[in-house]
């Protein structure tokens, strides 16, 4: 009897973990869609290209000043 009870508990917990993972995957997809939408809106804003070039130049300067990337 005890073994069957433990198997039942493990099965139940496994199902709960599976459902939680499904929810996390769904939330990640929603977040990705939101971020992509925000980026697409930013691209439509005036002076987007100039701001992008400025960011690229700043990052290039950081790499040459520090000798490495990622600060």
Secondary structure by P-SEA (a helix, b strand, c coil): caaaaaaaaaaaaaaaaaaaaaaaaaaaaaaaaaaaaaaaaaaaccaaaaaaaaaaaaaaaaaaaaccccc
